[in-house]
Each structure stands twice: as C-alpha cells, then as structure tokens.
Amino acid sequence: MNCYCNGMTRLLLTKIPFFREIIVSSFSCEHCGWNNTEIQSAGRIQDQGVRYTLSVRALEDMNREVVKTDSAATRIPELDFEIPAFSQKGALTTVEGLITRAISGLEQDQPARRANKDATAERIDEFIVKLKELKQVASPFTLIIDDPSGNSFVENPHAPQKDDALVITHYNRTRQQEEMLGLQEEAPAEKPEEEDLRNEVLQFSTNCPECNAPAQTNMKLVQIPHFKEVIIMATNCENCGHRTNEVKSGGAVEPLGTRITLHITDASDMTRDLLKSETCSVEIPELEFELGMAVLGGKFTTLEGLLKDIRELVTKNPFTLGDSSNPGQTERLQEFSQKMDQIIEGNMKAHFIMDDPAGNSYLQNVYAPEDDPEMKVERYKRTFDQNEELGLNDMKTEGYEAGLAPQR
C-alpha cells in the first residue's frame, strides 16, 4: 500500500494461554521497507460484551499491552474523542500505540485539506496536538475500550494483585450490537407447558469453548442442603475431552448480602462443597489476593477446585508469559503459585473470604446443623453502590401497577 510493489503477508494461527485463539497477520515489503501487522480473533464471539475502563495516570500505563479487535470502539471522554467500531483493523499493541495510530489516521489527509484551505484542517491540527500531549501524560485521562464481541483484552501489570486503575465490565449485547456483529436473531420460542423439572436433566446443543465442535450441555435443578435451589449446567465435549460447569442461582436476590470467612487449617478443608455465584468476590488476605465479581463465573465445586482455578487464572495470564513477561512479574507469580500449592496441601494456614452482595453463595458447614468453629457467616445490609451494581435501585416491585394504567 506504500510503493504498490508486491510484498509478503504471513499468517499465524496461535492461542494466547487462558485467552483465546487469534490470527496474527504480518505484511512486509522488501522494496520500500514498509510493514504492517494486524490481529483477528479466530475464536467464537463471546456470550457477553466487555468494556475496559482504564485510568491512565503515569507513563507506565502507556506501556500496557492491548488486544483490540475490529468490533471494539475506543473512547477518550476528556477529549470527546471516539474511534468507532469496524473503522480500524484489529491490533496487538499498547495504549501508546492506540493513540499513535489515531494520530496517524488524522494526519493522513491533512496535506490535501491544507491545500484546499479546508477550515477543518486547523481544528484537526489543534486536536492532534492534544492527542500528542496525552502520550506524555501531562494530566490523567480515561481510555475506554468497548467490545460487543468480548474478544478484546487489556493488560493488568500488577497481577496477581487487583488493578485499581482498570475496571472490567461484562454486559449483555443490545439488539443493534447483535446485528452489527452479524448474529442471527433467535425466533421466539413457544411457551412450554409447566412441568416439574426437579428430577429432569435437560439437554441442549452448543459448541465446545475449546475446539468449537458440537457438544451437549446438561442442565438440572438441584437443592443444596441447608441452602437453596441452584441450576447446574455442565458441558462435556466428546471431541477434545474438555469439561466445564457453570452455576446459576435458582432463586431471587436475598434481602441481605453474605460474607463467609473460613480459616483454612487442614487439608481436609479442601473437600468442602462450594457454590460461588457470578456476583461473589473472593479474597485471600495472606496472599494479598482479591478476585472481583463475575470473574470465573458461577461455579459449584470444592474449595480445592476453586483454588486451582484461581491459580490457573493468575499464572496463565497471557501478558505474563513468554516475551511479554518481565523478571519481577515472573517471580511474583511463581511465589503466588507456591503459596497457593501450600494452602491446597494444608501446609499453610490462610483465610478464605467469599463476599456476595446478592447472598447467593455457599460454603459447606461440615458440622451442620451445628456451628462451624472455623467458619464465620455474616449477613449485612447492602450499600447503595452494591444495589446499583446489582440493578436493584431502579427495580420497582411495589405499586408498579399504577404506572401501567391507561392514560385518558
């Protein structure tokens, strides 16, 4: 595209560990030296969209690595600047690279505008100066990457610790976003007759999240003793052997939130049954570790199973492996993994805390119906922000009939 001679394009299908498959394309021209790289998702569109909100406060934040797909929109609210979806090719870059790419796009047609004495040329020059100032981080600004396909990613350089500057939000796509991604709208299903599904295992077809081969997902309503009903969904792929399970709460949001604190003192604690809902966060103070809401989704497993999932989630971060890692991060992750192994084996005492504002999480009491001396269950009143995050502040359950009366 620079000298119009023939160059070479190389394509590589690769998988980022604990992320997903991607296609990396690299073009280079031996005649003029021009080169270009692009990235495209090779996996399926995710069940939910994702929005990354990064508060850029220092020059170090400009070096965060970013996977941005074609369908992702980029916004900088402080400058009222937006790069719409499908206006750029996907890229594996950094925060600084995103801004540099935007500057290059704006400067591309500036010579023609100046030659035509276009009034917008001067305003675009002024805006380019503001974008260049952002690269120096003269003042903090916010970078938002909104991807309805759910296939974009922003690095957390503080892993395994929580990143206070980065907020990750998963959301359900709107009808317009579904159409933009080319997803077919499902036909409305006929209303089934009411049945007792407590003893029935329902099956529906799906695709394996690993190899994308057709698979069957089993769903069953289960009553957990001394707790409540939950819906367990399990997928077993006969093609690659991948197995996964997910848990949804079968009841309503509880009036009070629940905070469960378990003092792990013995390896036998690893066999306790555990239900982690999508609204539950997990904390291990001894490791200075905190797992936010929605991460790992809902799970019905044992304490050992959840701790192993957490270890895999942290140690297989795509930006802390291979060439993207640095010695400091690698050492911290190795130390974290070793301590997690000691907790699982019962050689290290620790506190395991589950905080669920919706009150739909559960940890087995092996002394039931008596109190467990090593476990503390607290009920608390949710804050306004927690109700806002659960969507309860705008939910009207009383007197709503008056608003439905016809106007005359």
C-alpha positions in Angstrom: 0.0 0.0 0.0 3.1 2.3 0.1 5.0 1.7 -3.1 2.4 -0.6 -4.8 5.0 -3.4 -5.4 4.4 -7.0 -4.3 5.2 -7.8 -0.7 4.8 -10.8 1.6 1.9 -11.5 4.0 2.4 -14.1 6.7 -0.5 -15.6 8.7 -0.1 -17.4 12.1 -2.9 -19.1 13.9 -1.9 -19.1 17.6 -3.5 -19.4 21.0 -2.8 -17.0 23.8 -2.8 -19.1 27.0 -6.0 -18.7 29.0 -7.3 -16.1 26.5 -8.4 -17.5 23.1 -7.2 -18.3 19.6 -6.1 -15.4 17.3 -4.8 -14.9 13.8 -1.7 -12.7 13.6 -1.0 -11.3 10.1 2.2 -9.5 9.2 3.0 -7.8 5.9 6.4 -6.6 4.8 7.7 -5.1 1.6 11.3 -5.7 0.6 11.2 -2.8 -1.9 10.4 0.1 0.4 10.6 -1.5 3.8 7.0 -0.7 4.8 5.4 -3.2 7.2 2.1 -3.7 8.9 0.7 -6.1 11.5 -2.9 -7.0 12.3 -4.8 -9.3 14.6 -8.1 -11.0 14.3 -10.0 -13.3 16.6 -10.1 -16.9 15.5 -12.5 -18.0 18.2 -16.2 -17.6 18.6 -18.0 -14.4 19.7 -18.3 -14.4 23.5 -21.6 -14.8 25.3 -21.3 -11.2 26.6 -19.6 -8.0 25.5 -16.8 -6.4 27.6 -15.9 -2.9 28.4 -12.4 -1.9 29.8 -12.2 1.5 31.6 -8.5 2.4 32.2 -7.5 5.4 34.2 -4.1 6.5 32.7 -2.1 8.3 35.4 1.5 7.7 34.6 3.9 7.0 31.7 4.0 3.3 32.8 0.3 3.0 31.9 1.2 3.9 28.3 3.1 0.6 28.1 0.1 -1.6 28.9 -0.4 -4.2 26.2 -3.8 -4.2 24.5 -5.7 -6.7 22.2 -8.2 -4.6 20.2 -10.5 -6.4 17.7 -12.2 -4.9 14.7 -15.5 -4.6 16.6 -14.1 -2.6 19.5 -14.8 1.1 19.9 -12.2 3.3 21.6 -13.1 6.4 23.6 -11.3 9.2 25.5 -14.1 11.1 27.3 -11.8 14.0 28.3 -11.3 15.0 24.6 -14.7 13.8 23.5 -12.8 11.5 21.1 -14.1 8.2 19.7 -12.8 5.7 17.2 -16.0 3.8 16.1 -16.2 0.0 15.8 -15.1 -1.5 12.4 -13.2 1.7 11.5 -9.8 0.1 12.2 -8.3 -3.3 11.9 -7.7 -5.4 15.0 -4.3 -4.9 16.6 -2.0 -6.3 19.3 -0.4 -3.1 20.6 -0.1 -0.8 23.6 -2.0 2.2 25.0 0.6 4.5 23.4 0.3 2.5 20.2 -3.5 3.1 20.1 -3.0 6.9 20.4 -0.2 6.9 17.9 -2.4 5.0 15.4 -5.2 7.6 15.9 -2.7 10.4 15.3 -1.5 8.8 12.1 -5.1 8.4 10.9 -5.9 12.0 11.4 -2.7 13.3 9.8 -3.2 11.1 6.7 -5.3 13.6 4.7 -4.1 16.8 6.3 -1.9 17.9 3.3 -4.9 17.7 1.0 -7.1 19.7 3.4 -4.4 22.4 3.8 -4.0 22.6 0.0 -7.8 23.1 -0.4 -7.8 25.6 2.5 -10.3 23.5 4.4 -11.4 25.1 7.6 -11.3 21.8 9.4 -7.6 21.4 8.8 -6.6 23.9 11.5 -9.0 22.3 14.0 -7.7 18.8 13.3 -4.1 20.1 13.8 -5.1 21.5 17.2 -6.7 18.2 18.1 -3.6 16.3 17.1 -1.6 18.4 19.5 -3.9 17.4 22.3 -3.5 13.7 21.4 0.3 14.1 21.4 0.1 15.7 24.9 -1.8 12.6 26.1 1.3 10.5 25.2 3.3 12.5 27.8 0.5 12.0 30.4 0.6 15.7 31.4 -2.7 15.1 33.1 -4.7 11.9 33.9 -7.2 10.7 31.3 -9.6 7.8 30.8 -9.3 5.2 28.0 -12.4 3.1 27.3 -12.4 0.1 25.0 -15.9 -1.3 24.4 -16.1 -4.6 22.5 -19.5 -6.2 22.0 -17.8 -9.4 20.8 -16.0 -9.8 24.1 -12.7 -10.6 22.4 -10.6 -7.5 23.4 -8.2 -7.5 26.3 -6.2 -5.0 28.4 -3.1 -6.0 30.4 -3.0 -5.9 34.2 0.7 -5.3 35.1 0.0 -5.8 38.8 -1.1 -9.4 38.5 -1.9 -11.3 40.7 -3.0 -8.2 42.7 -6.1 -6.2 41.8 -5.6 -3.4 39.4 -7.2 -0.2 40.9 -6.8 1.7 37.6 -8.6 -0.9 35.4 -12.4 -1.6 35.6 -13.7 -4.6 33.6 -17.4 -4.7 32.9 -19.2 -7.6 31.2 -22.7 -6.8 29.7 -25.4 -8.2 27.6 -25.4 -7.0 24.0 -28.3 -4.9 22.6 -30.2 -5.9 19.5 -28.3 -3.3 17.5 -24.9 -4.8 18.7 -26.2 -8.3 17.8 -27.0 -7.0 14.2 -23.7 -5.2 14.0 -21.8 -8.5 14.7 -24.0 -10.4 12.2 -25.6 -12.6 14.8 -28.9 -14.1 13.8 -31.8 -13.3 16.0 -33.3 -16.3 17.6 -37.0 -17.0 16.8 -39.2 -16.6 19.9 -39.8 -20.0 21.4 -43.3 -21.2 22.1 -44.4 -21.1 25.7 -43.9 -24.6 27.1 -46.3 -26.3 29.4 -45.4 -26.1 33.0 -43.6 -29.2 34.2 -41.8 -30.3 37.3 -38.2 -30.2 36.3 -36.6 -31.1 39.7 -35.9 -34.7 38.6 -35.3 -34.0 35.0 -31.9 -33.4 33.3 -32.5 -31.1 30.3 -30.1 -31.1 27.3 -29.5 -28.5 24.6 -26.9 -28.3 21.8 -24.0 -26.0 22.0 -20.4 -25.7 20.7 -17.3 -26.6 22.7 -15.5 -23.5 24.0 -12.1 -25.1 23.3 -12.4 -26.8 19.9 -15.8 -25.4 18.7 -17.1 -28.9 17.9 -20.8 -29.6 18.5 -21.4 -30.7 22.1 -24.3 -31.2 24.6 -24.9 -29.2 27.7 -26.8 -30.8 30.6 -28.9 -28.6 32.9 -30.5 -29.7 36.2 -32.2 -28.0 39.1 -30.5 -29.1 42.4 -31.4 -28.5 46.0 -28.3 -27.8 48.2 -28.9 -29.0 51.8 -29.1 -26.1 54.3 -29.1 -23.6 51.4 -31.4 -23.2 48.4 -32.1 -24.4 44.8 -29.5 -23.8 42.1 -29.2 -24.6 38.4 -26.2 -26.5 37.3 -25.1 -26.6 33.7 -22.3 -28.9 32.6 -20.7 -29.4 29.1 -18.7 -32.4 28.1 -17.0 -32.4 24.7 -16.5 -35.9 23.2 -14.2 -34.5 20.5 -11.4 -32.9 22.7 -12.5 -34.1 26.2 -12.9 -30.5 27.5 -15.3 -30.4 30.5 -16.8 -27.3 32.2 -19.6 -26.4 34.5 -21.5 -23.3 35.5 -23.9 -22.5 38.2 -26.8 -20.1 38.2 -28.9 -19.1 41.3 -32.3 -20.7 41.2 -33.9 -18.1 43.5 -34.2 -14.4 43.9 -31.6 -11.9 45.3 -31.6 -12.2 49.1 -32.6 -9.2 51.3 -29.1 -9.2 52.8 -25.6 -9.7 51.5 -23.5 -12.6 52.7 -19.8 -12.6 53.8 -18.3 -16.1 54.6 -14.9 -16.3 56.2 -13.2 -19.7 56.5 -10.0 -20.3 58.4 -8.2 -23.0 56.4 -6.2 -25.1 59.0 -6.1 -28.6 57.5 -6.0 -30.3 54.1 -9.5 -31.8 54.8 -11.0 -28.3 54.3 -10.2 -28.7 50.6 -13.1 -31.2 50.3 -15.8 -28.7 51.4 -18.5 -28.2 48.8 -18.6 -24.6 47.5 -21.1 -22.5 45.4 -19.7 -19.3 44.0 -22.3 -17.1 42.2 -21.4 -14.6 39.5 -21.9 -11.8 42.0 -19.4 -13.2 44.5 -15.9 -11.8 45.1 -13.1 -13.9 46.7 -10.3 -12.7 48.9 -7.2 -14.4 50.5 -5.6 -11.8 52.8 -2.4 -13.8 53.4 -1.6 -13.7 49.6 -2.9 -10.1 49.2 -5.2 -11.5 46.6 -8.7 -10.4 45.6 -10.9 -11.9 42.8 -13.6 -9.5 41.6 -17.2 -10.2 40.8 -18.1 -12.1 37.5 -14.5 -13.4 37.2 -14.6 -17.3 36.7 -18.4 -17.0 36.5 -20.6 -19.1 38.7 -19.2 -22.4 40.0 -20.3 -25.4 42.0 -17.2 -27.2 43.0 -15.0 -27.9 46.1 -12.7 -25.4 47.8 -9.7 -27.2 46.2 -11.3 -26.9 42.8 -11.8 -23.2 43.1 -8.3 -22.5 44.4 -6.8 -24.5 41.5 -9.0 -22.4 39.1 -7.7 -19.2 40.7 -4.1 -20.4 40.4 -4.6 -21.2 36.8 -6.3 -17.9 36.1 -3.4 -15.9 37.7 -0.4 -17.9 36.5 -1.6 -18.3 32.9 -2.3 -14.6 32.2 -1.4 -14.0 28.5 0.7 -10.9 29.3 2.9 -12.5 32.0 4.2 -15.4 29.8 6.9 -15.6 27.2 8.3 -12.4 25.7 5.6 -10.2 27.3 6.8 -11.1 30.9 9.4 -9.4 33.0 11.6 -10.9 35.8 9.6 -9.1 38.5 6.3 -10.3 37.4 7.5 -13.9 36.9 9.0 -14.1 40.4 5.7 -12.8 41.9 3.6 -15.3 40.0 6.0 -18.2 41.0 5.8 -17.1 44.7 2.0 -16.8 44.4 1.7 -20.3 42.8 4.0 -21.9 45.5 1.9 -20.4 48.4 -1.3 -21.4 46.7 0.0 -25.0 46.5 1.0 -24.9 50.2 -2.6 -23.8 51.1 -4.1 -26.6 48.9 -1.8 -29.2 50.5 -2.7 -28.0 54.1 0.9 -26.8 54.8 -0.1 -23.1 55.1 -2.9 -21.6 57.2 -4.9 -18.9 55.5 -8.3 -17.2 55.5 -10.7 -17.7 52.6 -13.3 -14.9 52.3 -16.4 -15.0 50.0 -18.3 -11.8 49.8 -21.6 -12.0 47.8 -23.9 -8.9 47.9 -26.7 -10.9 46.4 -26.5 -13.6 49.1 -26.4 -16.5 46.6 -23.1 -18.1 47.5 -22.5 -21.0 49.9 -19.7 -22.9 51.6 -20.3 -26.2 53.2 -20.5 -26.4 57.0 -19.1 -29.9 57.8 -20.5 -29.6 61.3 -24.1 -28.8 60.2 -26.6 -28.3 61.7 -24.1 -27.2 64.5 -21.9 -24.1 64.1 -18.6 -24.5 62.4 -15.8 -23.2 64.7 -13.5 -22.3 61.7 -16.2 -20.6 59.6 -18.0 -17.3 60.2 -21.1 -16.3 58.2 -22.1 -12.6 58.3 -25.3 -11.1 56.9 -25.0 -7.4 56.1 -27.1 -4.6 54.5 -26.0 -3.7 51.0 -24.7 -0.2 50.2 -26.3 2.0 47.6 -23.4 1.2 45.2 -23.8 -2.5 45.6 -27.6 -2.2 44.9 -26.7 -0.1 41.9 -24.3 -2.8 40.6 -27.0 -5.5 41.1 -29.6 -3.3 39.3 -31.9 -3.1 42.4 -32.1 0.7 42.8 -34.2 1.0 39.6 -36.2 -2.1 40.3 -39.8 -1.3 41.4 -41.6 -4.2 43.0 -44.5 -2.4 44.7 -47.1 0.0 43.3 -45.9 -0.6 39.7 -49.5 -1.3 38.6 -50.4 2.4 38.9 -47.9 3.2 36.2 -49.5 0.8 33.8 -52.9 2.4 33.9 -54.1 3.7 30.5 -54.0 7.5 30.1 -57.4 9.1 29.2 
